[in-house]
């Protein structure tokens, strides 16, 4: 993790007080809707996530801060 990534991680951790974000929180950080985040997940092109077992069997999706930071800082496309 470089300095930019460490600073971003620290800022997000201080803001949300957790090491993993909900879908709504992750979407807000990424500047997209929850529906778009879900679509990116389904297409396999969004940030890495974890699925936790919950009562009822649906599972809660959480996005680790490190995955969000990596997605924001490493997902750049260079144009000509």
mmCIF file of the N, C-alpha and C atoms, coordinates in Angstrom:
data_MODEL
# 
_entry.id   MODEL 
# 
loop_
_atom_site.group_PDB 
_atom_site.id 
_atom_site.type_symbol 
_atom_site.label_atom_id 
_atom_site.label_alt_id 
_atom_site.label_comp_id 
_atom_site.label_asym_id 
_atom_site.label_entity_id 
_atom_site.label_seq_id 
_atom_site.pdbx_PDB_ins_code 
_atom_site.Cartn_x 
_atom_site.Cartn_y 
_atom_site.Cartn_z 
_atom_site.occupancy 
_atom_site.B_iso_or_equiv 
_atom_site.pdbx_formal_charge 
_atom_site.auth_seq_id 
_atom_site.auth_comp_id 
_atom_site.auth_asym_id 
_atom_site.auth_atom_id 
_atom_site.pdbx_PDB_model_num 
ATOM 1   N N  . UNK A 1 1  ? 0.853   -1.175  0.000   1.00 0.00 ? 1  UNK A N  1 
ATOM 2   C CA . UNK A 1 1  ? 0.000   0.000   0.000   1.00 0.00 ? 1  UNK A CA 1 
ATOM 3   C C  . UNK A 1 1  ? 0.901   1.242   0.000   1.00 0.00 ? 1  UNK A C  1 
ATOM 4   N N  . UNK A 1 2  ? 0.684   2.127   -0.960  1.00 0.00 ? 2  UNK A N  1 
ATOM 5   C CA . UNK A 1 2  ? 1.499   3.342   -1.008  1.00 0.00 ? 2  UNK A CA 1 
ATOM 6   C C  . UNK A 1 2  ? 0.904   4.415   -0.087  1.00 0.00 ? 2  UNK A C  1 
ATOM 7   N N  . UNK A 1 3  ? 1.544   5.560   -0.041  1.00 0.00 ? 3  UNK A N  1 
ATOM 8   C CA . UNK A 1 3  ? 1.134   6.618   0.883   1.00 0.00 ? 3  UNK A CA 1 
ATOM 9   C C  . UNK A 1 3  ? -0.284  7.116   0.598   1.00 0.00 ? 3  UNK A C  1 
ATOM 10  N N  . UNK A 1 4  ? -0.625  7.296   -0.663  1.00 0.00 ? 4  UNK A N  1 
ATOM 11  C CA . UNK A 1 4  ? -1.975  7.733   -1.030  1.00 0.00 ? 4  UNK A CA 1 
ATOM 12  C C  . UNK A 1 4  ? -3.015  6.730   -0.538  1.00 0.00 ? 4  UNK A C  1 
ATOM 13  N N  . UNK A 1 5  ? -2.752  5.458   -0.751  1.00 0.00 ? 5  UNK A N  1 
ATOM 14  C CA . UNK A 1 5  ? -3.684  4.421   -0.320  1.00 0.00 ? 5  UNK A CA 1 
ATOM 15  C C  . UNK A 1 5  ? -3.811  4.391   1.207   1.00 0.00 ? 5  UNK A C  1 
ATOM 16  N N  . UNK A 1 6  ? -2.700  4.528   1.912   1.00 0.00 ? 6  UNK A N  1 
ATOM 17  C CA . UNK A 1 6  ? -2.738  4.553   3.388   1.00 0.00 ? 6  UNK A CA 1 
ATOM 18  C C  . UNK A 1 6  ? -3.562  5.737   3.888   1.00 0.00 ? 6  UNK A C  1 
ATOM 19  N N  . UNK A 1 7  ? -3.355  6.903   3.276   1.00 0.00 ? 7  UNK A N  1 
ATOM 20  C CA . UNK A 1 7  ? -4.112  8.093   3.682   1.00 0.00 ? 7  UNK A CA 1 
ATOM 21  C C  . UNK A 1 7  ? -5.602  7.926   3.422   1.00 0.00 ? 7  UNK A C  1 
ATOM 22  N N  . UNK A 1 8  ? -5.932  7.368   2.272   1.00 0.00 ? 8  UNK A N  1 
ATOM 23  C CA . UNK A 1 8  ? -7.335  7.144   1.932   1.00 0.00 ? 8  UNK A CA 1 
ATOM 24  C C  . UNK A 1 8  ? -7.963  6.129   2.882   1.00 0.00 ? 8  UNK A C  1 
ATOM 25  N N  . UNK A 1 9  ? -7.243  5.054   3.166   1.00 0.00 ? 9  UNK A N  1 
ATOM 26  C CA . UNK A 1 9  ? -7.734  4.039   4.111   1.00 0.00 ? 9  UNK A CA 1 
ATOM 27  C C  . UNK A 1 9  ? -7.994  4.675   5.476   1.00 0.00 ? 9  UNK A C  1 
ATOM 28  N N  . UNK A 1 10 ? -7.028  5.449   5.944   1.00 0.00 ? 10 UNK A N  1 
ATOM 29  C CA . UNK A 1 10 ? -7.154  6.100   7.254   1.00 0.00 ? 10 UNK A CA 1 
ATOM 30  C C  . UNK A 1 10 ? -8.375  7.019   7.291   1.00 0.00 ? 10 UNK A C  1 
ATOM 31  N N  . UNK A 1 11 ? -8.547  7.807   6.248   1.00 0.00 ? 11 UNK A N  1 
ATOM 32  C CA . UNK A 1 11 ? -9.685  8.723   6.184   1.00 0.00 ? 11 UNK A CA 1 
ATOM 33  C C  . UNK A 1 11 ? -11.011 7.961   6.200   1.00 0.00 ? 11 UNK A C  1 
ATOM 34  N N  . UNK A 1 12 ? -11.098 6.898   5.405   1.00 0.00 ? 12 UNK A N  1 
ATOM 35  C CA . UNK A 1 12 ? -12.332 6.109   5.368   1.00 0.00 ? 12 UNK A CA 1 
ATOM 36  C C  . UNK A 1 12 ? -12.592 5.433   6.708   1.00 0.00 ? 12 UNK A C  1 
ATOM 37  N N  . UNK A 1 13 ? -11.534 4.901   7.329   1.00 0.00 ? 13 UNK A N  1 
ATOM 38  C CA . UNK A 1 13 ? -11.708 4.240   8.625   1.00 0.00 ? 13 UNK A CA 1 
ATOM 39  C C  . UNK A 1 13 ? -12.165 5.238   9.682   1.00 0.00 ? 13 UNK A C  1 
ATOM 40  N N  . UNK A 1 14 ? -11.584 6.418   9.683   1.00 0.00 ? 14 UNK A N  1 
ATOM 41  C CA . UNK A 1 14 ? -11.987 7.449   10.644  1.00 0.00 ? 14 UNK A CA 1 
ATOM 42  C C  . UNK A 1 14 ? -13.421 7.900   10.408  1.00 0.00 ? 14 UNK A C  1 
ATOM 43  N N  . UNK A 1 15 ? -13.840 7.922   9.154   1.00 0.00 ? 15 UNK A N  1 
ATOM 44  C CA . UNK A 1 15 ? -15.199 8.348   8.817   1.00 0.00 ? 15 UNK A CA 1 
ATOM 45  C C  . UNK A 1 15 ? -16.238 7.301   9.209   1.00 0.00 ? 15 UNK A C  1 
ATOM 46  N N  . UNK A 1 16 ? -15.977 6.035   8.861   1.00 0.00 ? 16 UNK A N  1 
ATOM 47  C CA . UNK A 1 16 ? -16.983 4.984   9.039   1.00 0.00 ? 16 UNK A CA 1 
ATOM 48  C C  . UNK A 1 16 ? -16.761 4.117   10.270  1.00 0.00 ? 16 UNK A C  1 
ATOM 49  N N  . UNK A 1 17 ? -15.603 4.216   10.930  1.00 0.00 ? 17 UNK A N  1 
ATOM 50  C CA . UNK A 1 17 ? -15.304 3.486   12.169  1.00 0.00 ? 17 UNK A CA 1 
ATOM 51  C C  . UNK A 1 17 ? -15.449 1.966   12.009  1.00 0.00 ? 17 UNK A C  1 
ATOM 52  N N  . UNK A 1 18 ? -15.137 1.467   10.828  1.00 0.00 ? 18 UNK A N  1 
ATOM 53  C CA . UNK A 1 18 ? -15.198 0.030   10.563  1.00 0.00 ? 18 UNK A CA 1 
ATOM 54  C C  . UNK A 1 18 ? -14.246 -0.303  9.426   1.00 0.00 ? 18 UNK A C  1 
ATOM 55  N N  . UNK A 1 19 ? -13.844 -1.563  9.363   1.00 0.00 ? 19 UNK A N  1 
ATOM 56  C CA . UNK A 1 19 ? -12.908 -1.992  8.312   1.00 0.00 ? 19 UNK A CA 1 
ATOM 57  C C  . UNK A 1 19 ? -13.634 -2.527  7.078   1.00 0.00 ? 19 UNK A C  1 
ATOM 58  N N  . UNK A 1 20 ? -14.964 -2.587  7.128   1.00 0.00 ? 20 UNK A N  1 
ATOM 59  C CA . UNK A 1 20 ? -15.743 -3.062  5.983   1.00 0.00 ? 20 UNK A CA 1 
ATOM 60  C C  . UNK A 1 20 ? -17.029 -2.240  5.886   1.00 0.00 ? 20 UNK A C  1 
ATOM 61  N N  . UNK A 1 21 ? -17.363 -1.842  4.670   1.00 0.00 ? 21 UNK A N  1 
ATOM 62  C CA . UNK A 1 21 ? -18.522 -0.981  4.436   1.00 0.00 ? 21 UNK A CA 1 
ATOM 63  C C  . UNK A 1 21 ? -19.732 -1.763  3.951   1.00 0.00 ? 21 UNK A C  1 
ATOM 64  N N  . UNK A 1 22 ? -20.904 -1.239  4.265   1.00 0.00 ? 22 UNK A N  1 
ATOM 65  C CA . UNK A 1 22 ? -22.137 -1.791  3.711   1.00 0.00 ? 22 UNK A CA 1 
ATOM 66  C C  . UNK A 1 22 ? -22.219 -1.415  2.231   1.00 0.00 ? 22 UNK A C  1 
ATOM 67  N N  . UNK A 1 23 ? -23.177 -1.985  1.533   1.00 0.00 ? 23 UNK A N  1 
ATOM 68  C CA . UNK A 1 23 ? -23.380 -1.648  0.120   1.00 0.00 ? 23 UNK A CA 1 
ATOM 69  C C  . UNK A 1 23 ? -23.657 -0.154  -0.030  1.00 0.00 ? 23 UNK A C  1 
ATOM 70  N N  . UNK A 1 24 ? -24.494 0.383   0.822   1.00 0.00 ? 24 UNK A N  1 
ATOM 71  C CA . UNK A 1 24 ? -24.862 1.800   0.746   1.00 0.00 ? 24 UNK A CA 1 
ATOM 72  C C  . UNK A 1 24 ? -23.642 2.690   0.998   1.00 0.00 ? 24 UNK A C  1 
ATOM 73  N N  . UNK A 1 25 ? -22.847 2.354   2.004   1.00 0.00 ? 25 UNK A N  1 
ATOM 74  C CA . UNK A 1 25 ? -21.650 3.138   2.306   1.00 0.00 ? 25 UNK A CA 1 
ATOM 75  C C  . UNK A 1 25 ? -20.633 3.060   1.163   1.00 0.00 ? 25 UNK A C  1 
ATOM 76  N N  . UNK A 1 26 ? -20.418 1.851   0.648   1.00 0.00 ? 26 UNK A N  1 
ATOM 77  C CA . UNK A 1 26 ? -19.459 1.663   -0.444  1.00 0.00 ? 26 UNK A CA 1 
ATOM 78  C C  . UNK A 1 26 ? -19.889 2.458   -1.678  1.00 0.00 ? 26 UNK A C  1 
ATOM 79  N N  . UNK A 1 27 ? -21.172 2.415   -1.995  1.00 0.00 ? 27 UNK A N  1 
ATOM 80  C CA . UNK A 1 27 ? -21.678 3.153   -3.152  1.00 0.00 ? 27 UNK A CA 1 
ATOM 81  C C  . UNK A 1 27 ? -21.445 4.652   -2.970  1.00 0.00 ? 27 UNK A C  1 
ATOM 82  N N  . UNK A 1 28 ? -21.676 5.145   -1.761  1.00 0.00 ? 28 UNK A N  1 
ATOM 83  C CA . UNK A 1 28 ? -21.468 6.570   -1.494  1.00 0.00 ? 28 UNK A CA 1 
ATOM 84  C C  . UNK A 1 28 ? -20.000 6.950   -1.695  1.00 0.00 ? 28 UNK A C  1 
ATOM 85  N N  . UNK A 1 29 ? -19.086 6.135   -1.161  1.00 0.00 ? 29 UNK A N  1 
ATOM 86  C CA . UNK A 1 29 ? -17.648 6.416   -1.306  1.00 0.00 ? 29 UNK A CA 1 
ATOM 87  C C  . UNK A 1 29 ? -17.249 6.413   -2.780  1.00 0.00 ? 29 UNK A C  1 
ATOM 88  N N  . UNK A 1 30 ? -17.812 5.483   -3.549  1.00 0.00 ? 30 UNK A N  1 
ATOM 89  C CA . UNK A 1 30 ? -17.463 5.365   -4.968  1.00 0.00 ? 30 UNK A CA 1 
ATOM 90  C C  . UNK A 1 30 ? -18.193 6.390   -5.844  1.00 0.00 ? 30 UNK A C  1 
ATOM 91  N N  . UNK A 1 31 ? -19.189 7.046   -5.282  1.00 0.00 ? 31 UNK A N  1 
ATOM 92  C CA . UNK A 1 31 ? -19.929 8.052   -6.044  1.00 0.00 ? 31 UNK A CA 1 
ATOM 93  C C  . UNK A 1 31 ? -20.890 7.457   -7.053  1.00 0.00 ? 31 UNK A C  1 
ATOM 94  N N  . UNK A 1 32 ? -21.436 6.278   -6.718  1.00 0.00 ? 32 UNK A N  1 
ATOM 95  C CA . UNK A 1 32 ? -22.383 5.591   -7.598  1.00 0.00 ? 32 UNK A CA 1 
ATOM 96  C C  . UNK A 1 32 ? -23.596 5.150   -6.790  1.00 0.00 ? 32 UNK A C  1 
ATOM 97  N N  . UNK A 1 33 ? -24.632 4.715   -7.467  1.00 0.00 ? 33 UNK A N  1 
ATOM 98  C CA . UNK A 1 33 ? -25.814 4.227   -6.766  1.00 0.00 ? 33 UNK A CA 1 
ATOM 99  C C  . UNK A 1 33 ? -25.582 2.792   -6.294  1.00 0.00 ? 33 UNK A C  1 
ATOM 100 N N  . UNK A 1 34 ? -26.393 2.357   -5.342  1.00 0.00 ? 34 UNK A N  1 
ATOM 101 C CA . UNK A 1 34 ? -26.320 0.970   -4.868  1.00 0.00 ? 34 UNK A CA 1 
ATOM 102 C C  . UNK A 1 34 ? -26.644 0.027   -6.022  1.00 0.00 ? 34 UNK A C  1 
ATOM 103 N N  . UNK A 1 35 ? -27.590 0.410   -6.870  1.00 0.00 ? 35 UNK A N  1 
ATOM 104 C CA . UNK A 1 35 ? -27.942 -0.432  -8.023  1.00 0.00 ? 35 UNK A CA 1 
ATOM 105 C C  . UNK A 1 35 ? -26.748 -0.603  -8.963  1.00 0.00 ? 35 UNK A C  1 
ATOM 106 N N  . UNK A 1 36 ? -25.999 0.469   -9.192  1.00 0.00 ? 36 UNK A N  1 
ATOM 107 C CA . UNK A 1 36 ? -24.807 0.374   -10.044 1.00 0.00 ? 36 UNK A CA 1 
ATOM 108 C C  . UNK A 1 36 ? -23.749 -0.497  -9.384  1.00 0.00 ? 36 UNK A C  1 
ATOM 109 N N  . UNK A 1 37 ? -23.558 -0.341  -8.078  1.00 0.00 ? 37 UNK A N  1 
ATOM 110 C CA . UNK A 1 37 ? -22.602 -1.184  -7.348  1.00 0.00 ? 37 UNK A CA 1 
ATOM 111 C C  . UNK A 1 37 ? -23.001 -2.654  -7.466  1.00 0.00 ? 37 UNK A C  1 
ATOM 112 N N  . UNK A 1 38 ? -24.277 -2.947  -7.320  1.00 0.00 ? 38 UNK A N  1 
ATOM 113 C CA . UNK A 1 38 ? -24.755 -4.327  -7.469  1.00 0.00 ? 38 UNK A CA 1 
ATOM 114 C C  . UNK A 1 38 ? -24.510 -4.849  -8.882  1.00 0.00 ? 38 UNK A C  1 
ATOM 115 N N  . UNK A 1 39 ? -24.725 -4.008  -9.862  1.00 0.00 ? 39 UNK A N  1 
ATOM 116 C CA . UNK A 1 39 ? -24.505 -4.399  -11.253 1.00 0.00 ? 39 UNK A CA 1 
ATOM 117 C C  . UNK A 1 39 ? -23.015 -4.687  -11.509 1.00 0.00 ? 39 UNK A C  1 
ATOM 118 N N  . UNK A 1 40 ? -22.136 -3.841  -10.975 1.00 0.00 ? 40 UNK A N  1 
ATOM 119 C CA . UNK A 1 40 ? -20.703 -4.071  -11.104 1.00 0.00 ? 40 UNK A CA 1 
ATOM 120 C C  . UNK A 1 40 ? -20.311 -5.397  -10.450 1.00 0.00 ? 40 UNK A C  1 
ATOM 121 N N  . UNK A 1 41 ? -20.915 -5.693  -9.302  1.00 0.00 ? 41 UNK A N  1 
ATOM 122 C CA . UNK A 1 41 ? -20.637 -6.955  -8.596  1.00 0.00 ? 41 UNK A CA 1 
ATOM 123 C C  . UNK A 1 41 ? -21.082 -8.137  -9.442  1.00 0.00 ? 41 UNK A C  1 
ATOM 124 N N  . UNK A 1 42 ? -22.265 -8.058  -9.996  1.00 0.00 ? 42 UNK A N  1 
ATOM 125 C CA . UNK A 1 42 ? -22.796 -9.142  -10.830 1.00 0.00 ? 42 UNK A CA 1 
ATOM 126 C C  . UNK A 1 42 ? -21.949 -9.363  -12.080 1.00 0.00 ? 42 UNK A C  1 
ATOM 127 N N  . UNK A 1 43 ? -21.394 -8.284  -12.629 1.00 0.00 ? 43 UNK A N  1 
ATOM 128 C CA . UNK A 1 43 ? -20.570 -8.374  -13.834 1.00 0.00 ? 43 UNK A CA 1 
ATOM 129 C C  . UNK A 1 43 ? -19.122 -8.747  -13.523 1.00 0.00 ? 43 UNK A C  1 
ATOM 130 N N  . UNK A 1 44 ? -18.789 -8.789  -12.223 1.00 0.00 ? 44 UNK A N  1 
ATOM 131 C CA . UNK A 1 44 ? -17.443 -9.161  -11.821 1.00 0.00 ? 44 UNK A CA 1 
ATOM 132 C C  . UNK A 1 44 ? -16.406 -8.076  -12.047 1.00 0.00 ? 44 UNK A C  1 
ATOM 133 N N  . UNK A 1 45 ? -16.849 -6.819  -12.132 1.00 0.00 ? 45 UNK A N  1 
ATOM 134 C CA . UNK A 1 45 ? -15.903 -5.730  -12.385 1.00 0.00 ? 45 UNK A CA 1 
ATOM 135 C C  . UNK A 1 45 ? -15.888 -4.689  -11.272 1.00 0.00 ? 45 UNK A C  1 
ATOM 136 N N  . UNK A 1 46 ? -16.588 -4.940  -10.202 1.00 0.00 ? 46 UNK A N  1 
ATOM 137 C CA . UNK A 1 46 ? -16.600 -4.017  -9.075  1.00 0.00 ? 46 UNK A CA 1 
ATOM 138 C C  . UNK A 1 46 ? -15.520 -4.363  -8.072  1.00 0.00 ? 46 UNK A C  1 
ATOM 139 N N  . UNK A 1 47 ? -15.500 -3.651  -6.953  1.00 0.00 ? 47 UNK A N  1 
ATOM 140 C CA . UNK A 1 47 ? -14.520 -3.956  -5.909  1.00 0.00 ? 47 UNK A CA 1 
ATOM 141 C C  . UNK A 1 47 ? -14.796 -5.322  -5.280  1.00 0.00 ? 47 UNK A C  1 
ATOM 142 N N  . UNK A 1 48 ? -13.746 -5.927  -4.733  1.00 0.00 ? 48 UNK A N  1 
ATOM 143 C CA . UNK A 1 48 ? -13.907 -7.206  -4.049  1.00 0.00 ? 48 UNK A CA 1 
ATOM 144 C C  . UNK A 1 48 ? -14.845 -7.020  -2.862  1.00 0.00 ? 48 UNK A C  1 
ATOM 145 N N  . UNK A 1 49 ? -15.553 -8.084  -2.515  1.00 0.00 ? 49 UNK A N  1 
ATOM 146 C CA . UNK A 1 49 ? -16.502 -8.011  -1.410  1.00 0.00 ? 49 UNK A CA 1 
ATOM 147 C C  . UNK A 1 49 ? -16.486 -9.308  -0.618  1.00 0.00 ? 49 UNK A C  1 
ATOM 148 N N  . UNK A 1 50 ? -17.112 -9.263  0.545   1.00 0.00 ? 50 UNK A N  1 
ATOM 149 C CA . UNK A 1 50 ? -17.277 -10.436 1.392   1.00 0.00 ? 50 UNK A CA 1 
ATOM 150 C C  . UNK A 1 50 ? -18.766 -10.647 1.598   1.00 0.00 ? 50 UNK A C  1 
ATOM 151 N N  . UNK A 1 51 ? -19.160 -11.898 1.670   1.00 0.00 ? 51 UNK A N  1 
ATOM 152 C CA . UNK A 1 51 ? -20.562 -12.211 1.931   1.00 0.00 ? 51 UNK A CA 1 
ATOM 153 C C  . UNK A 1 51 ? -20.637 -12.972 3.244   1.00 0.00 ? 51 UNK A C  1 
ATOM 154 N N  . UNK A 1 52 ? -21.311 -12.396 4.213   1.00 0.00 ? 52 UNK A N  1 
ATOM 155 C CA . UNK A 1 52 ? -21.437 -12.979 5.545   1.00 0.00 ? 52 UNK A CA 1 
ATOM 156 C C  . UNK A 1 52 ? -22.772 -13.683 5.669   1.00 0.00 ? 52 UNK A C  1 
ATOM 157 N N  . UNK A 1 53 ? -22.759 -14.850 6.288   1.00 0.00 ? 53 UNK A N  1 
ATOM 158 C CA . UNK A 1 53 ? -24.010 -15.568 6.535   1.00 0.00 ? 53 UNK A CA 1 
ATOM 159 C C  . UNK A 1 53 ? -24.848 -14.789 7.543   1.00 0.00 ? 53 UNK A C  1 
ATOM 160 N N  . UNK A 1 54 ? -26.135 -14.729 7.267   1.00 0.00 ? 54 UNK A N  1 
ATOM 161 C CA . UNK A 1 54 ? -27.062 -14.061 8.170   1.00 0.00 ? 54 UNK A CA 1 
ATOM 162 C C  . UNK A 1 54 ? -28.278 -14.954 8.356   1.00 0.00 ? 54 UNK A C  1 
ATOM 163 N N  . UNK A 1 55 ? -29.038 -14.735 9.421   1.00 0.00 ? 55 UNK A N  1 
ATOM 164 C CA . UNK A 1 55 ? -30.273 -15.488 9.592   1.00 0.00 ? 55 UNK A CA 1 
ATOM 165 C C  . UNK A 1 55 ? -31.194 -15.255 8.392   1.00 0.00 ? 55 UNK A C  1 
ATOM 166 N N  . UNK A 1 56 ? -31.773 -16.305 7.889   1.00 0.00 ? 56 UNK A N  1 
ATOM 167 C CA . UNK A 1 56 ? -32.631 -16.185 6.713   1.00 0.00 ? 56 UNK A CA 1 
ATOM 168 C C  . UNK A 1 56 ? -31.905 -16.587 5.450   1.00 0.00 ? 56 UNK A C  1 
ATOM 169 N N  . UNK A 1 57 ? -30.578 -16.711 5.510   1.00 0.00 ? 57 UNK A N  1 
ATOM 170 C CA . UNK A 1 57 ? -29.804 -17.250 4.408   1.00 0.00 ? 57 UNK A CA 1 
ATOM 171 C C  . UNK A 1 57 ? -29.465 -16.311 3.262   1.00 0.00 ? 57 UNK A C  1 
ATOM 172 N N  . UNK A 1 58 ? -29.869 -15.057 3.316   1.00 0.00 ? 58 UNK A N  1 
ATOM 173 C CA . UNK A 1 58 ? -29.581 -14.149 2.195   1.00 0.00 ? 58 UNK A CA 1 
ATOM 174 C C  . UNK A 1 58 ? -28.121 -13.718 2.169   1.00 0.00 ? 58 UNK A C  1 
ATOM 175 N N  . UNK A 1 59 ? -27.533 -13.514 3.321   1.00 0.00 ? 59 UNK A N  1 
ATOM 176 C CA . UNK A 1 59 ? -26.128 -13.096 3.379   1.00 0.00 ? 59 UNK A CA 1 
ATOM 177 C C  . UNK A 1 59 ? -25.979 -11.601 3.245   1.00 0.00 ? 59 UNK A C  1 
ATOM 178 N N  . UNK A 1 60 ? -25.133 -11.033 4.082   1.00 0.00 ? 60 UNK A N  1 
ATOM 179 C CA . UNK A 1 60 ? -24.864 -9.593  4.054   1.00 0.00 ? 60 UNK A CA 1 
ATOM 180 C C  . UNK A 1 60 ? -23.575 -9.350  3.291   1.00 0.00 ? 60 UNK A C  1 
ATOM 181 N N  . UNK A 1 61 ? -23.625 -8.479  2.316   1.00 0.00 ? 61 UNK A N  1 
ATOM 182 C CA . UNK A 1 61 ? -22.445 -8.139  1.522   1.00 0.00 ? 61 UNK A CA 1 
ATOM 183 C C  . UNK A 1 61 ? -21.731 -6.965  2.194   1.00 0.00 ? 61 UNK A C  1 
ATOM 184 N N  . UNK A 1 62 ? -20.419 -7.124  2.387   1.00 0.00 ? 62 UNK A N  1 
ATOM 185 C CA . UNK A 1 62 ? -19.588 -6.069  2.957   1.00 0.00 ? 62 UNK A CA 1 
ATOM 186 C C  . UNK A 1 62 ? -18.380 -5.866  2.047   1.00 0.00 ? 62 UNK A C  1 
ATOM 187 N N  . UNK A 1 63 ? -17.963 -4.620  1.934   1.00 0.00 ? 63 UNK A N  1 
ATOM 188 C CA . UNK A 1 63 ? -16.817 -4.254  1.115   1.00 0.00 ? 63 UNK A CA 1 
ATOM 189 C C  . UNK A 1 63 ? -15.676 -3.829  2.031   1.00 0.00 ? 63 UNK A C  1 
ATOM 190 N N  . UNK A 1 64 ? -14.601 -4.637  2.120   1.00 0.00 ? 64 UNK A N  1 
ATOM 191 C CA . UNK A 1 64 ? -13.467 -4.246  2.955   1.00 0.00 ? 64 UNK A CA 1 
ATOM 192 C C  . UNK A 1 64 ? -12.880 -2.916  2.479   1.00 0.00 ? 64 UNK A C  1 
ATOM 193 N N  . UNK A 1 65 ? -12.479 -2.076  3.421   1.00 0.00 ? 65 UNK A N  1 
ATOM 194 C CA . UNK A 1 65 ? -11.905 -0.784  3.061   1.00 0.00 ? 65 UNK A CA 1 
ATOM 195 C C  . UNK A 1 65 ? -10.720 -0.945  2.123   1.00 0.00 ? 65 UNK A C  1 
ATOM 196 N N  . UNK A 1 66 ? -9.894  -1.942  2.368   1.00 0.00 ? 66 UNK A N  1 
ATOM 197 C CA . UNK A 1 66 ? -8.722  -2.142  1.520   1.00 0.00 ? 66 UNK A CA 1 
ATOM 198 C C  . UNK A 1 66 ? -9.145  -2.403  0.068   1.00 0.00 ? 66 UNK A C  1 
ATOM 199 N N  . UNK A 1 67 ? -10.257 -3.128  -0.137  1.00 0.00 ? 67 UNK A N  1 
ATOM 200 C CA . UNK A 1 67 ? -10.746 -3.392  -1.492  1.00 0.00 ? 67 UNK A CA 1 
ATOM 201 C C  . UNK A 1 67 ? -11.269 -2.111  -2.143  1.00 0.00 ? 67 UNK A C  1 
ATOM 202 N N  . UNK A 1 68 ? -11.933 -1.269  -1.363  1.00 0.00 ? 68 UNK A N  1 
ATOM 203 C CA . UNK A 1 68 ? -12.444 -0.001  -1.882  1.00 0.00 ? 68 UNK A CA 1 
ATOM 204 C C  . UNK A 1 68 ? -11.268 0.907   -2.269  1.00 0.00 ? 68 UNK A C  1 
ATOM 205 N N  . UNK A 1 69 ? -10.277 0.980   -1.386  1.00 0.00 ? 69 UNK A N  1 
ATOM 206 C CA . UNK A 1 69 ? -9.096  1.816   -1.661  1.00 0.00 ? 69 UNK A CA 1 
ATOM 207 C C  . UNK A 1 69 ? -8.383  1.321   -2.915  1.00 0.00 ? 69 UNK A C  1 
ATOM 208 N N  . UNK A 1 70 ? -8.210  0.025   -3.015  1.00 0.00 ? 70 UNK A N  1 
ATOM 209 C CA . UNK A 1 70 ? -7.549  -0.551  -4.182  1.00 0.00 ? 70 UNK A CA 1 
ATOM 210 C C  . UNK A 1 70 ? -8.334  -0.257  -5.453  1.00 0.00 ? 70 UNK A C  1 
ATOM 211 N N  . UNK A 1 71 ? -9.643  -0.415  -5.401  1.00 0.00 ? 71 UNK A N  1 
ATOM 212 C CA . UNK A 1 71 ? -10.495 -0.159  -6.562  1.00 0.00 ? 71 UNK A CA 1 
ATOM 213 C C  . UNK A 1 71 ? -10.392 1.300   -7.002  1.00 0.00 ? 71 UNK A C  1 
ATOM 214 N N  . UNK A 1 72 ? -10.383 2.205   -6.041  1.00 0.00 ? 72 UNK A N  1 
ATOM 215 C CA . UNK A 1 72 ? -10.306 3.633   -6.369  1.00 0.00 ? 72 UNK A CA 1 
ATOM 216 C C  . UNK A 1 72 ? -8.945  4.041   -6.928  1.00 0.00 ? 72 UNK A C  1 
ATOM 217 N N  . UNK A 1 73 ? -7.890  3.423   -6.461  1.00 0.00 ? 73 UNK A N  1 
ATOM 218 C CA . UNK A 1 73 ? -6.554  3.868   -6.841  1.00 0.00 ? 73 UNK A CA 1 
ATOM 219 C C  . UNK A 1 73 ? -5.916  3.043   -7.954  1.00 0.00 ? 73 UNK A C  1 
ATOM 220 N N  . UNK A 1 74 ? -6.417  1.847   -8.202  1.00 0.00 ? 74 UNK A N  1 
ATOM 221 C CA . UNK A 1 74 ? -5.801  0.977   -9.213  1.00 0.00 ? 74 UNK A CA 1 
ATOM 222 C C  . UNK A 1 74 ? -6.667  0.724   -10.431 1.00 0.00 ? 74 UNK A C  1 
ATOM 223 N N  . UNK A 1 75 ? -7.848  1.311   -10.473 1.00 0.00 ? 75 UNK A N  1 
ATOM 224 C CA . UNK A 1 75 ? -8.800  1.011   -11.531 1.00 0.00 ? 75 UNK A CA 1 
ATOM 225 C C  . UNK A 1 75 ? -8.845  2.117   -12.578 1.00 0.00 ? 75 UNK A C  1 
ATOM 226 N N  . UNK A 1 76 ? -7.701  2.729   -12.844 1.00 0.00 ? 76 UNK A N  1 
ATOM 227 C CA . UNK A 1 76 ? -7.652  3.834   -13.800 1.00 0.00 ? 76 UNK A CA 1 
ATOM 228 C C  . UNK A 1 76 ? -7.345  3.318   -15.202 1.00 0.00 ? 76 UNK A C  1 
ATOM 229 N N  . UNK A 1 77 ? -7.967  3.931   -16.184 1.00 0.00 ? 77 UNK A N  1 
ATOM 230 C CA . UNK A 1 77 ? -7.730  3.577   -17.584 1.00 0.00 ? 77 UNK A CA 1 
ATOM 231 C C  . UNK A 1 77 ? -7.070  4.781   -18.244 1.00 0.00 ? 77 UNK A C  1 
ATOM 232 N N  . UNK A 1 78 ? -5.961  4.525   -18.911 1.00 0.00 ? 78 UNK A N  1 
ATOM 233 C CA . UNK A 1 78 ? -5.278  5.600   -19.628 1.00 0.00 ? 78 UNK A CA 1 
ATOM 234 C C  . UNK A 1 78 ? -5.880  5.726   -21.010 1.00 0.00 ? 78 UNK A C  1 
ATOM 235 N N  . UNK A 1 79 ? -6.104  6.957   -21.423 1.00 0.00 ? 79 UNK A N  1 
ATOM 236 C CA . UNK A 1 79 ? -6.628  7.210   -22.769 1.00 0.00 ? 79 UNK A CA 1 
ATOM 237 C C  . UNK A 1 79 ? -5.525  7.773   -23.626 1.00 0.00 ? 79 UNK A C  1 
ATOM 238 N N  . UNK A 1 80 ? -5.712  7.667   -24.923 1.00 0.00 ? 80 UNK A N  1 
ATOM 239 C CA . UNK A 1 80 ? -4.666  8.123   -25.869 1.00 0.00 ? 80 UNK A CA 1 
ATOM 240 C C  . UNK A 1 80 ? -4.529  9.615   -25.888 1.00 0.00 ? 80 UNK A C  1 
# 
